[in-house]
């Protein structure tokens, strides 16, 4: 286990480094830079040249990246080029709304998707199974932005039940602001996770050890939740990790439509302003989160199903 952890962490460090290099090169390839953004609509070439010199943008690309990487290894993500504010402070401020949405979504996602999957697998081919399967397939095929716009048009604009955006309110101060974003965030993950749980439960209920438990006279409820569900949950845990990574990374579409100032919104604004330190800092956070969340998912899957090959 220790050797496995060391290998995964070393591989993760390489992946984070490659992401940082890729993001730096892609951002450099974009037209314009932070100096042009700061200069405004009527840029004077002399002003732009002075801004580039002040921001250090005239230095060679490799030199700027090496300096940023060295500072990042010491925990310093630099300062925003557009505003004199530390990148770590900007990321910390934007992380609050995203973590709130991600935490609530995960807290609701696990029991809802597990319950739907177990209910569908309880009697394969029955009307509850067919209803849940067809509904989840239909919802999963719907694009997020389309569902978000539809929910806003119906429940916020036409019926007036919920606020359409978070521009004039606080997510923590007005829980009604969370209803529509949470509905959009949960729609696709519930569909994918419930179908994984259903498929895993059906396979587990046909396995020899579950058949033997039935012959021993163990109650159906105990067989489902104590014997079948742990094995069925192993692949679902990995999908849950990908969902958590997707949520923590900031769901750009949801944050943009509902005007939520989270990590996804911060990334969009940084790319638009060619604010390279902020883009690199966010990429570093996203890549590190992905590595750690997936490592945790592999370890959890091995604990739930020691006989599986997950995480080996």
ZISUL-V312575 format. One record per residue. N is the residue number from 0. RES is the residue in one letter. PHI is phi in degrees with one decimal (* if undefined). Layout:
# ZISUL-V312575
N,RES,PHI  N,RES,PHI
This chain:
# ZISUL-V312575
0,X,*  1,X,-64.1  2,X,-61.7  3,X,-63.1  4,X,-62.3  5,X,-63.3  6,X,-61.5  7,X,-66.1  8,X,-68.3  9,X,-65.2  10,X,-61.8  11,X,-63.4  12,X,-62.9  13,X,-64.4  14,X,-62.7  15,X,-63.3  16,X,-63.1  17,X,-64.2  18,X,-63.1  19,X,-61.9  20,X,-65.0  21,X,-62.2  22,X,-64.5  23,X,-61.5  24,X,-66.1  25,X,-66.0  26,X,-66.9  27,X,-64.9  28,X,-76.1  29,X,-69.4  30,X,-68.8  31,X,80.2  32,X,-154.0  33,X,-63.8  34,X,-63.9  35,X,-65.5  36,X,-64.0  37,X,-68.4  38,X,-65.3  39,X,95.6  40,X,-75.9  41,X,-117.9  42,X,-75.4  43,X,-94.9  44,X,-53.7  45,X,-67.7  46,X,-65.2  47,X,-62.6  48,X,-62.0  49,X,-64.2  50,X,-65.2  51,X,-63.3  52,X,-66.2  53,X,-66.9  54,X,-84.6  55,X,78.6  56,X,-79.6  57,X,-82.8  58,X,-72.4  59,X,-59.6  60,X,-59.9  61,X,-64.7  62,X,-68.6  63,X,-65.5  64,X,-68.0  65,X,-62.6  66,X,-64.6  67,X,-63.8  68,X,-63.8  69,X,-62.0  70,X,-67.4  71,X,-64.4  72,X,-65.3  73,X,-93.5  74,X,90.0  75,X,-106.0  76,X,-88.6  77,X,91.2  78,X,-122.6  79,X,-59.7  80,X,-75.9  81,X,-82.8  82,X,-132.9  83,X,-73.7  84,X,-137.5  85,X,-59.3  86,X,-63.0  87,X,-60.7  88,X,-67.2  89,X,-65.0  90,X,-65.8  91,X,-62.5  92,X,-68.0  93,X,-78.2  94,X,-71.4  95,X,-56.9  96,X,-60.8  97,X,-66.1  98,X,-66.4  99,X,-62.9  100,X,-62.5  101,X,-64.3  102,X,-64.0  103,X,-65.0  104,X,-62.6  105,X,-67.4  106,X,-63.4  107,X,-87.0  108,X,-65.6  109,X,-62.2  110,X,-68.0  111,X,-67.8  112,X,-68.7  113,X,-65.5  114,X,-62.3  115,X,-66.0  116,X,-65.2  117,X,-66.6  118,X,-63.1  119,X,-67.8  120,X,-81.7  121,X,-60.1  122,X,-134.0  123,X,-60.5  124,X,89.3  125,X,-75.5  126,X,-65.2  127,X,-62.7  128,X,-63.3  129,X,-66.3  130,X,-65.7  131,X,-64.9  132,X,-64.1  133,X,-67.4  134,X,-66.8  135,X,-66.4  136,X,-63.9  137,X,-65.1  138,X,-68.5  139,X,-66.3  140,X,-77.8  141,X,-80.9  142,X,-63.7  143,X,-62.3  144,X,-64.6  145,X,-67.8  146,X,-66.2  147,X,-64.4  148,X,-64.0  149,X,-63.4  150,X,-64.2  151,X,-63.6  152,X,-63.5  153,X,-84.2  154,X,-88.3  155,X,-102.4  156,X,-82.8  157,X,-77.9  158,X,-88.1  159,X,70.7  160,X,-78.6  161,X,-132.4  162,X,-65.9  163,X,-75.7  164,X,-141.4  165,X,-102.9  166,X,-64.3  167,X,-101.7  168,X,-147.2  169,X,-110.3  170,X,-62.7  171,X,-82.2  172,X,-83.4  173,X,-131.4  174,X,-59.4  175,X,-62.8  176,X,-65.7  177,X,-86.5  178,X,-63.4  179,X,-67.6  180,X,-58.8  181,X,-66.1  182,X,-61.0  183,X,-69.2  184,X,-63.6  185,X,-83.0  186,X,-57.9  187,X,-73.4  188,X,-59.1  189,X,-62.1  190,X,-62.7  191,X,-69.0  192,X,-68.8  193,X,-63.8  194,X,-69.9  195,X,-65.6  196,X,-63.0  197,X,-59.6  198,X,-63.0  199,X,-67.1  200,X,-65.2  201,X,-63.5  202,X,-64.9  203,X,-66.6  204,X,-69.2  205,X,-93.9  206,X,-74.0  207,X,-59.9  208,X,-70.2  209,X,-72.8  210,X,-62.2  211,X,-66.4  212,X,-62.5  213,X,-65.1  214,X,-64.5  215,X,-78.0  216,X,85.0  217,X,-68.2  218,X,-62.2  219,X,-58.4  220,X,-64.2  221,X,-67.7  222,X,-62.9  223,X,-64.8  224,X,-92.1  225,X,-99.1  226,X,-111.0  227,X,-84.1  228,X,-62.6  229,X,-58.0  230,X,-70.2  231,X,-70.3  232,X,-79.2  233,X,-57.8  234,X,-67.7  235,X,-67.4  236,X,-64.3  237,X,-66.6  238,X,-65.2  239,X,-63.4  240,X,-64.4  241,X,-62.8  242,X,-66.8  243,X,-62.7  244,X,-62.6  245,X,-62.9  246,X,-71.8  247,X,-67.2  248,X,-65.2  249,X,92.9  250,X,-81.5  251,X,-61.4  252,X,-61.9  253,X,-65.3  254,X,-65.9  255,X,-71.2  256,X,-68.0  257,X,-96.4  258,X,54.1  259,X,-97.2  260,X,-80.2  261,X,-102.9  262,X,-66.5  263,X,-63.8  264,X,-64.0  265,X,-61.9  266,X,-66.0  267,X,-59.5  268,X,-66.1  269,X,-67.2  270,X,-66.3  271,X,-62.1  272,X,-89.9  273,X,54.9  274,X,-84.7  275,X,-60.5  276,X,-59.1  277,X,-68.9  278,X,-60.3  279,X,-65.4  280,X,-63.0  281,X,-65.4  282,X,-62.0  283,X,-64.3  284,X,-63.9  285,X,-63.2  286,X,-65.8  287,X,-64.3  288,X,-60.7  289,X,-60.1  290,X,-62.3  291,X,-70.3  292,X,-65.5  293,X,-68.7  294,X,-63.4  295,X,-62.2  296,X,-66.5  297,X,-63.1  298,X,-66.1  299,X,-65.9  300,X,-64.9  301,X,-66.4  302,X,-68.9  303,X,-72.5  304,X,-135.6  305,X,-61.6  306,X,-84.2  307,X,-80.2  308,X,-94.6  309,X,-63.8  310,X,75.9  311,X,-81.8
